[in-house]
C-alpha cells in the first residue's frame, strides 16, 4: 500500500475522527448508548486501519506489543481496583455508592466512568494484539 496515494490519504483523514469518535463513545457511555467495549473496538479499528495501510512493522513502531500488554493488564487492574476499593470501604464489590458516600450519585458516575475506562483500555489492547499477532503470523508464513 505504500504506493497507493488514495487509500493512504483516506486513512490519514479518517483515523483522527475514528479515534475522536471512540473517545466520544467511551465518555458518553454512561449517558447513552456506548461504553468501554464499543469504544475499545472502535479505537482498535483505527490501529487496524493504520496497519492495513502502513504495514504491521510501522504499526508496531507506533504501538509496541509491550505497550499493548501493559494496556491489557492496566485495564483489568483499573476495573478490579474499583471493586476492591469499594470492598475496602465496607460495601459490596463494585457498589459505586461507596466511592463517595456523601454524594452517592457522584460516586456512581465516577465508578461507572472508571470501570468503563478499564474495559475500553482492555478491549482496545486485546483487539489490537489479536490483529497484530495474526498479521505477524501471516507475514511469517508468506
MORAHU-V918614 format. One record per backbone hydrogen bond with DSSP energy under -1.0 kcal/mol. NH is the residue of the N-H (numbers start at 1). CO is the residue of the C=O. If there is no record, write none. Layout:
{{NH,CO} {NH,CO}}
//
This chain:
{{4,1} {8,4} {9,5} {10,6} {11,7} {12,8} {13,9} {14,10} {15,11} {18,14} {19,15} {20,16} {21,17} {22,18} {23,19} {24,20} {25,21} {26,22} {27,23} {28,24} {31,28} {32,28} {39,35} {40,36} {41,37} {42,38} {43,39} {44,40} {45,41} {46,42} {47,43} {48,44} {49,45} {50,46} {51,47} {52,48} {53,49} {54,50} {55,51} {59,55} {60,56} {61,57} {62,58} {63,59} {68,64} {69,65} {70,66} {71,67} {72,68} {73,69} {74,70} {75,71} {76,72} {77,73} {78,74} {79,75} {80,76} {81,77} {82,78} {83,79} {84,80} {85,81} {86,82} {87,83} {88,84} {89,85} {90,87} {91,86} {95,92} {96,94} {98,95} {99,96} {107,103} {108,104} {109,105} {110,106} {111,107} {112,108} {113,109} {114,110} {115,111} {116,112} {117,113} {118,114} {119,115} {120,116} {121,117} {122,118} {123,119} {124,120} {125,121} {126,122} {127,123} {128,124} {129,125} {130,126} {131,127} {132,128} {133,129} {134,130} {135,131} {136,132} {137,133} {138,134} {139,135} {140,136} {141,137}}
//
